[in-house]
């Protein structure tokens, strides 16, 4: 997969589905998590 194609695809998904806003609205249930929920979600998407 070409890097520019991947960038275009991610830009499209971000604009259409507003992924950044949805990821930031997620809440974490655990009390002591060493990672932010947005970081975990970003990694899972890839």
Protein Blocks (a to p, Z undefined) as FASTA:
>chain_A
ZZklmmmmmmmmmmmnommlmmmmpccfbfblcbdfklmmmmmmZZ
